Amino acid sequence: MKVKIFDEGHESDLEASVNKFLEECESEIIDIKYQVAVSVFSEEQIYCFSAMIIYQ
């Protein structure tokens, strides 16, 4: 079993990265975990969109 981690600053970038991996992956996908984290720096909100693909 293996994992692939993706971390992007915008949800559409994460979507593109995950879709590209899935198109090229010839292994069996076991699960996909998705997470969004938000933090505040000064007056700016910073988002982190991440996904972990578990495959075999």
PyMOL Python script that loads the backbone (N, CA, C, O; Angstrom):
from pymol import cmd

cmd.read_pdbstr("""\
ATOM      1  N   MET A   1       0.847  -1.169   0.000  1.00  0.00           N
ATOM      2  CA  MET A   1       0.000   0.000   0.000  1.00  0.00           C
ATOM      3  C   MET A   1       0.897   1.239   0.000  1.00  0.00           C
ATOM      4  O   MET A   1       1.951   1.248   0.637  1.00  0.00           O
ATOM      5  N   LYS A   2       0.476   2.279  -0.714  1.00  0.00           N
ATOM      6  CA  LYS A   2       1.223   3.531  -0.808  1.00  0.00           C
ATOM      7  C   LYS A   2       0.268   4.701  -0.617  1.00  0.00           C
ATOM      8  O   LYS A   2      -0.951   4.546  -0.704  1.00  0.00           O
ATOM      9  N   VAL A   3       0.841   5.879  -0.354  1.00  0.00           N
ATOM     10  CA  VAL A   3       0.042   7.103  -0.265  1.00  0.00           C
ATOM     11  C   VAL A   3       0.670   8.181  -1.144  1.00  0.00           C
ATOM     12  O   VAL A   3       1.877   8.192  -1.385  1.00  0.00           O
ATOM     13  N   LYS A   4      -0.177   9.075  -1.608  1.00  0.00           N
ATOM     14  CA  LYS A   4       0.249  10.258  -2.355  1.00  0.00           C
ATOM     15  C   LYS A   4      -0.442  11.446  -1.707  1.00  0.00           C
ATOM     16  O   LYS A   4      -1.662  11.444  -1.547  1.00  0.00           O
ATOM     17  N   ILE A   5       0.328  12.459  -1.332  1.00  0.00           N
ATOM     18  CA  ILE A   5      -0.197  13.643  -0.655  1.00  0.00           C
ATOM     19  C   ILE A   5      -0.168  14.830  -1.621  1.00  0.00           C
ATOM     20  O   ILE A   5       0.815  15.053  -2.328  1.00  0.00           O
ATOM     21  N   PHE A   6      -1.263  15.579  -1.632  1.00  0.00           N
ATOM     22  CA  PHE A   6      -1.373  16.800  -2.427  1.00  0.00           C
ATOM     23  C   PHE A   6      -1.678  17.954  -1.488  1.00  0.00           C
ATOM     24  O   PHE A   6      -2.450  17.793  -0.542  1.00  0.00           O
ATOM     25  N   ASP A   7      -1.083  19.115  -1.733  1.00  0.00           N
ATOM     26  CA  ASP A   7      -1.306  20.301  -0.905  1.00  0.00           C
ATOM     27  C   ASP A   7      -1.304  21.514  -1.824  1.00  0.00           C
ATOM     28  O   ASP A   7      -0.298  21.813  -2.468  1.00  0.00           O
ATOM     29  N   GLU A   8      -2.436  22.212  -1.881  1.00  0.00           N
ATOM     30  CA  GLU A   8      -2.575  23.356  -2.790  1.00  0.00           C
ATOM     31  C   GLU A   8      -3.209  24.540  -2.060  1.00  0.00           C
ATOM     32  O   GLU A   8      -3.860  24.366  -1.030  1.00  0.00           O
ATOM     33  N   GLY A   9      -3.019  25.717  -2.589  1.00  0.00           N
ATOM     34  CA  GLY A   9      -3.572  26.922  -2.003  1.00  0.00           C
ATOM     35  C   GLY A   9      -4.964  27.276  -2.511  1.00  0.00           C
ATOM     36  O   GLY A   9      -5.610  28.178  -1.976  1.00  0.00           O
ATOM     37  N   HIS A  10      -5.429  26.575  -3.536  1.00  0.00           N
ATOM     38  CA  HIS A  10      -6.754  26.843  -4.100  1.00  0.00           C
ATOM     39  C   HIS A  10      -7.408  25.513  -4.448  1.00  0.00           C
ATOM     40  O   HIS A  10      -6.733  24.589  -4.901  1.00  0.00           O
ATOM     41  N   GLU A  11      -8.707  25.410  -4.239  1.00  0.00           N
ATOM     42  CA  GLU A  11      -9.393  24.133  -4.455  1.00  0.00           C
ATOM     43  C   GLU A  11      -9.326  23.655  -5.902  1.00  0.00           C
ATOM     44  O   GLU A  11      -9.263  22.450  -6.144  1.00  0.00           O
ATOM     45  N   SER A  12      -9.338  24.559  -6.856  1.00  0.00           N
ATOM     46  CA  SER A  12      -9.271  24.131  -8.258  1.00  0.00           C
ATOM     47  C   SER A  12      -7.893  23.559  -8.600  1.00  0.00           C
ATOM     48  O   SER A  12      -7.785  22.669  -9.443  1.00  0.00           O
ATOM     49  N   ASP A  13      -6.843  24.066  -7.951  1.00  0.00           N
ATOM     50  CA  ASP A  13      -5.501  23.511  -8.152  1.00  0.00           C
ATOM     51  C   ASP A  13      -5.415  22.094  -7.591  1.00  0.00           C
ATOM     52  O   ASP A  13      -4.807  21.212  -8.197  1.00  0.00           O
ATOM     53  N   LEU A  14      -6.028  21.887  -6.429  1.00  0.00           N
ATOM     54  CA  LEU A  14      -6.052  20.549  -5.837  1.00  0.00           C
ATOM     55  C   LEU A  14      -6.824  19.596  -6.742  1.00  0.00           C
ATOM     56  O   LEU A  14      -6.390  18.469  -6.983  1.00  0.00           O
ATOM     57  N   GLU A  15      -7.947  20.044  -7.231  1.00  0.00           N
ATOM     58  CA  GLU A  15      -8.760  19.217  -8.122  1.00  0.00           C
ATOM     59  C   GLU A  15      -7.960  18.805  -9.362  1.00  0.00           C
ATOM     60  O   GLU A  15      -7.996  17.642  -9.765  1.00  0.00           O
ATOM     61  N   ALA A  16      -7.252  19.741  -9.956  1.00  0.00           N
ATOM     62  CA  ALA A  16      -6.455  19.444 -11.150  1.00  0.00           C
ATOM     63  C   ALA A  16      -5.331  18.455 -10.836  1.00  0.00           C
ATOM     64  O   ALA A  16      -5.083  17.532 -11.612  1.00  0.00           O
ATOM     65  N   SER A  17      -4.660  18.640  -9.714  1.00  0.00           N
ATOM     66  CA  SER A  17      -3.566  17.738  -9.329  1.00  0.00           C
ATOM     67  C   SER A  17      -4.061  16.324  -9.071  1.00  0.00           C
ATOM     68  O   SER A  17      -3.448  15.355  -9.519  1.00  0.00           O
ATOM     69  N   VAL A  18      -5.168  16.205  -8.353  1.00  0.00           N
ATOM     70  CA  VAL A  18      -5.720  14.886  -8.044  1.00  0.00           C
ATOM     71  C   VAL A  18      -6.218  14.221  -9.320  1.00  0.00           C
ATOM     72  O   VAL A  18      -5.963  13.035  -9.530  1.00  0.00           O
ATOM     73  N   ASN A  19      -6.919  14.950 -10.171  1.00  0.00           N
ATOM     74  CA  ASN A  19      -7.418  14.375 -11.420  1.00  0.00           C
ATOM     75  C   ASN A  19      -6.280  13.893 -12.322  1.00  0.00           C
ATOM     76  O   ASN A  19      -6.384  12.838 -12.949  1.00  0.00           O
ATOM     77  N   LYS A  20      -5.203  14.662 -12.383  1.00  0.00           N
ATOM     78  CA  LYS A  20      -4.051  14.262 -13.193  1.00  0.00           C
ATOM     79  C   LYS A  20      -3.454  12.962 -12.655  1.00  0.00           C
ATOM     80  O   LYS A  20      -3.139  12.053 -13.424  1.00  0.00           O
ATOM     81  N   PHE A  21      -3.301  12.878 -11.331  1.00  0.00           N
ATOM     82  CA  PHE A  21      -2.769  11.661 -10.731  1.00  0.00           C
ATOM     83  C   PHE A  21      -3.667  10.469 -11.020  1.00  0.00           C
ATOM     84  O   PHE A  21      -3.180   9.395 -11.373  1.00  0.00           O
ATOM     85  N   LEU A  22      -4.974  10.649 -10.874  1.00  0.00           N
ATOM     86  CA  LEU A  22      -5.921   9.557 -11.102  1.00  0.00           C
ATOM     87  C   LEU A  22      -5.917   9.088 -12.554  1.00  0.00           C
ATOM     88  O   LEU A  22      -6.067   7.895 -12.819  1.00  0.00           O
ATOM     89  N   GLU A  23      -5.747  10.009 -13.489  1.00  0.00           N
ATOM     90  CA  GLU A  23      -5.678   9.646 -14.905  1.00  0.00           C
ATOM     91  C   GLU A  23      -4.451   8.793 -15.202  1.00  0.00           C
ATOM     92  O   GLU A  23      -4.515   7.867 -16.010  1.00  0.00           O
ATOM     93  N   GLU A  24      -3.335   9.106 -14.547  1.00  0.00           N
ATOM     94  CA  GLU A  24      -2.073   8.426 -14.820  1.00  0.00           C
ATOM     95  C   GLU A  24      -1.864   7.187 -13.962  1.00  0.00           C
ATOM     96  O   GLU A  24      -1.027   6.349 -14.295  1.00  0.00           O
ATOM     97  N   CYS A  25      -2.590   7.053 -12.886  1.00  0.00           N
ATOM     98  CA  CYS A  25      -2.404   5.955 -11.935  1.00  0.00           C
ATOM     99  C   CYS A  25      -3.018   4.666 -12.490  1.00  0.00           C
ATOM    100  O   CYS A  25      -4.188   4.627 -12.868  1.00  0.00           O
ATOM    101  N   GLU A  26      -2.209   3.634 -12.527  1.00  0.00           N
ATOM    102  CA  GLU A  26      -2.692   2.339 -12.991  1.00  0.00           C
ATOM    103  C   GLU A  26      -2.963   1.403 -11.819  1.00  0.00           C
ATOM    104  O   GLU A  26      -3.352   0.253 -12.024  1.00  0.00           O
ATOM    105  N   SER A  27      -2.763   1.879 -10.599  1.00  0.00           N
ATOM    106  CA  SER A  27      -2.969   1.078  -9.401  1.00  0.00           C
ATOM    107  C   SER A  27      -4.415   1.180  -8.931  1.00  0.00           C
ATOM    108  O   SER A  27      -5.180   2.032  -9.383  1.00  0.00           O
ATOM    109  N   GLU A  28      -4.762   0.292  -8.019  1.00  0.00           N
ATOM    110  CA  GLU A  28      -6.099   0.319  -7.429  1.00  0.00           C
ATOM    111  C   GLU A  28      -6.170   1.410  -6.364  1.00  0.00           C
ATOM    112  O   GLU A  28      -5.344   1.441  -5.452  1.00  0.00           O
ATOM    113  N   ILE A  29      -7.146   2.300  -6.474  1.00  0.00           N
ATOM    114  CA  ILE A  29      -7.352   3.353  -5.485  1.00  0.00           C
ATOM    115  C   ILE A  29      -8.147   2.765  -4.324  1.00  0.00           C
ATOM    116  O   ILE A  29      -9.238   2.229  -4.517  1.00  0.00           O
ATOM    117  N   ILE A  30      -7.595   2.869  -3.118  1.00  0.00           N
ATOM    118  CA  ILE A  30      -8.249   2.339  -1.929  1.00  0.00           C
ATOM    119  C   ILE A  30      -9.164   3.390  -1.299  1.00  0.00           C
ATOM    120  O   ILE A  30     -10.311   3.104  -0.955  1.00  0.00           O
ATOM    121  N   ASP A  31      -8.638   4.619  -1.153  1.00  0.00           N
ATOM    122  CA  ASP A  31      -9.402   5.678  -0.487  1.00  0.00           C
ATOM    123  C   ASP A  31      -8.808   7.031  -0.833  1.00  0.00           C
ATOM    124  O   ASP A  31      -7.640   7.130  -1.207  1.00  0.00           O
ATOM    125  N   ILE A  32      -9.614   8.067  -0.706  1.00  0.00           N
ATOM    126  CA  ILE A  32      -9.151   9.452  -0.865  1.00  0.00           C
ATOM    127  C   ILE A  32      -9.659  10.235   0.334  1.00  0.00           C
ATOM    128  O   ILE A  32     -10.860  10.265   0.604  1.00  0.00           O
ATOM    129  N   LYS A  33      -8.736  10.870   1.053  1.00  0.00           N
ATOM    130  CA  LYS A  33      -9.069  11.723   2.199  1.00  0.00           C
ATOM    131  C   LYS A  33      -8.865  13.176   1.777  1.00  0.00           C
ATOM    132  O   LYS A  33      -7.903  13.496   1.078  1.00  0.00           O
ATOM    133  N   TYR A  34      -9.770  14.049   2.203  1.00  0.00           N
ATOM    134  CA  TYR A  34      -9.745  15.458   1.809  1.00  0.00           C
ATOM    135  C   TYR A  34      -9.813  16.319   3.064  1.00  0.00           C
ATOM    136  O   TYR A  34     -10.510  15.978   4.020  1.00  0.00           O
ATOM    137  N   GLN A  35      -9.082  17.444   3.059  1.00  0.00           N
ATOM    138  CA  GLN A  35      -9.074  18.318   4.230  1.00  0.00           C
ATOM    139  C   GLN A  35      -8.859  19.770   3.802  1.00  0.00           C
ATOM    140  O   GLN A  35      -8.146  20.054   2.839  1.00  0.00           O
ATOM    141  N   VAL A  36      -9.489  20.670   4.535  1.00  0.00           N
ATOM    142  CA  VAL A  36      -9.291  22.107   4.335  1.00  0.00           C
ATOM    143  C   VAL A  36      -8.869  22.706   5.667  1.00  0.00           C
ATOM    144  O   VAL A  36      -9.493  22.449   6.696  1.00  0.00           O
ATOM    145  N   ALA A  37      -7.813  23.505   5.644  1.00  0.00           N
ATOM    146  CA  ALA A  37      -7.362  24.211   6.841  1.00  0.00           C
ATOM    147  C   ALA A  37      -7.377  25.706   6.544  1.00  0.00           C
ATOM    148  O   ALA A  37      -7.037  26.138   5.443  1.00  0.00           O
ATOM    149  N   VAL A  38      -7.774  26.482   7.537  1.00  0.00           N
ATOM    150  CA  VAL A  38      -7.838  27.935   7.387  1.00  0.00           C
ATOM    151  C   VAL A  38      -7.079  28.570   8.542  1.00  0.00           C
ATOM    152  O   VAL A  38      -7.234  28.174   9.697  1.00  0.00           O
ATOM    153  N   SER A  39      -6.262  29.554   8.218  1.00  0.00           N
ATOM    154  CA  SER A  39      -5.587  30.318   9.262  1.00  0.00           C
ATOM    155  C   SER A  39      -5.651  31.800   8.906  1.00  0.00           C
ATOM    156  O   SER A  39      -5.902  32.167   7.758  1.00  0.00           O
ATOM    157  N   VAL A  40      -5.423  32.630   9.892  1.00  0.00           N
ATOM    158  CA  VAL A  40      -5.465  34.076   9.685  1.00  0.00           C
ATOM    159  C   VAL A  40      -4.086  34.639   9.986  1.00  0.00           C
ATOM    160  O   VAL A  40      -3.525  34.406  11.057  1.00  0.00           O
ATOM    161  N   PHE A  41      -3.551  35.379   9.036  1.00  0.00           N
ATOM    162  CA  PHE A  41      -2.268  36.048   9.191  1.00  0.00           C
ATOM    163  C   PHE A  41      -2.499  37.527   8.938  1.00  0.00           C
ATOM    164  O   PHE A  41      -2.807  37.934   7.818  1.00  0.00           O
ATOM    165  N   SER A  42      -2.347  38.333   9.991  1.00  0.00           N
ATOM    166  CA  SER A  42      -2.681  39.756   9.925  1.00  0.00           C
ATOM    167  C   SER A  42      -4.172  39.855   9.599  1.00  0.00           C
ATOM    168  O   SER A  42      -4.998  39.394  10.387  1.00  0.00           O
ATOM    169  N   GLU A  43      -4.532  40.439   8.465  1.00  0.00           N
ATOM    170  CA  GLU A  43      -5.939  40.521   8.073  1.00  0.00           C
ATOM    171  C   GLU A  43      -6.257  39.582   6.907  1.00  0.00           C
ATOM    172  O   GLU A  43      -7.338  39.656   6.322  1.00  0.00           O
ATOM    173  N   GLU A  44      -5.317  38.705   6.575  1.00  0.00           N
ATOM    174  CA  GLU A  44      -5.483  37.823   5.428  1.00  0.00           C
ATOM    175  C   GLU A  44      -5.831  36.403   5.884  1.00  0.00           C
ATOM    176  O   GLU A  44      -5.211  35.870   6.805  1.00  0.00           O
ATOM    177  N   GLN A  45      -6.825  35.796   5.234  1.00  0.00           N
ATOM    178  CA  GLN A  45      -7.159  34.396   5.486  1.00  0.00           C
ATOM    179  C   GLN A  45      -6.351  33.529   4.527  1.00  0.00           C
ATOM    180  O   GLN A  45      -6.301  33.797   3.327  1.00  0.00           O
ATOM    181  N   ILE A  46      -5.727  32.502   5.060  1.00  0.00           N
ATOM    182  CA  ILE A  46      -4.915  31.598   4.266  1.00  0.00           C
ATOM    183  C   ILE A  46      -5.569  30.221   4.284  1.00  0.00           C
ATOM    184  O   ILE A  46      -5.825  29.661   5.350  1.00  0.00           O
ATOM    185  N   TYR A  47      -5.836  29.681   3.099  1.00  0.00           N
ATOM    186  CA  TYR A  47      -6.469  28.377   2.968  1.00  0.00           C
ATOM    187  C   TYR A  47      -5.444  27.355   2.498  1.00  0.00           C
ATOM    188  O   TYR A  47      -4.548  27.660   1.711  1.00  0.00           O
ATOM    189  N   CYS A  48      -5.597  26.152   2.994  1.00  0.00           N
ATOM    190  CA  CYS A  48      -4.762  25.035   2.568  1.00  0.00           C
ATOM    191  C   CYS A  48      -5.692  23.872   2.236  1.00  0.00           C
ATOM    192  O   CYS A  48      -6.375  23.346   3.115  1.00  0.00           O
ATOM    193  N   PHE A  49      -5.715  23.478   0.980  1.00  0.00           N
ATOM    194  CA  PHE A  49      -6.544  22.374   0.525  1.00  0.00           C
ATOM    195  C   PHE A  49      -5.627  21.174   0.298  1.00  0.00           C
ATOM    196  O   PHE A  49      -4.659  21.262  -0.456  1.00  0.00           O
ATOM    197  N   SER A  50      -5.932  20.063   0.947  1.00  0.00           N
ATOM    198  CA  SER A  50      -5.068  18.905   0.819  1.00  0.00           C
ATOM    199  C   SER A  50      -5.890  17.627   0.623  1.00  0.00           C
ATOM    200  O   SER A  50      -7.062  17.536   0.990  1.00  0.00           O
ATOM    201  N   ALA A  51      -5.213  16.659   0.031  1.00  0.00           N
ATOM    202  CA  ALA A  51      -5.820  15.352  -0.185  1.00  0.00           C
ATOM    203  C   ALA A  51      -4.740  14.288  -0.056  1.00  0.00           C
ATOM    204  O   ALA A  51      -3.577  14.504  -0.396  1.00  0.00           O
ATOM    205  N   MET A  52      -5.163  13.134   0.444  1.00  0.00           N
ATOM    206  CA  MET A  52      -4.277  11.975   0.518  1.00  0.00           C
ATOM    207  C   MET A  52      -4.973  10.826  -0.209  1.00  0.00           C
ATOM    208  O   MET A  52      -6.105  10.457   0.103  1.00  0.00           O
ATOM    209  N   ILE A  53      -4.263  10.279  -1.183  1.00  0.00           N
ATOM    210  CA  ILE A  53      -4.782   9.141  -1.922  1.00  0.00           C
ATOM    211  C   ILE A  53      -4.046   7.897  -1.445  1.00  0.00           C
ATOM    212  O   ILE A  53      -2.816   7.844  -1.459  1.00  0.00           O
ATOM    213  N   ILE A  54      -4.809   6.906  -1.025  1.00  0.00           N
ATOM    214  CA  ILE A  54      -4.239   5.624  -0.614  1.00  0.00           C
ATOM    215  C   ILE A  54      -4.476   4.661  -1.772  1.00  0.00           C
ATOM    216  O   ILE A  54      -5.609   4.487  -2.219  1.00  0.00           O
ATOM    217  N   TYR A  55      -3.410   4.041  -2.251  1.00  0.00           N
ATOM    218  CA  TYR A  55      -3.530   3.149  -3.403  1.00  0.00           C
ATOM    219  C   TYR A  55      -2.630   1.942  -3.247  1.00  0.00           C
ATOM    220  O   TYR A  55      -1.744   1.912  -2.392  1.00  0.00           O
ATOM    221  N   GLN A  56      -2.873   0.935  -4.096  1.00  0.00           N
ATOM    222  CA  GLN A  56      -2.090  -0.280  -4.015  1.00  0.00           C
ATOM    223  C   GLN A  56      -1.537  -0.631  -5.374  1.00  0.00           C
ATOM    224  O   GLN A  56      -0.839  -1.635  -5.517  1.00  0.00           O
TER     225      GLN A  56
END
""", "prot")
cmd.dss("prot")
cmd.show_as("cartoon", "prot")
cmd.util.cbc("prot")
cmd.orient("prot")
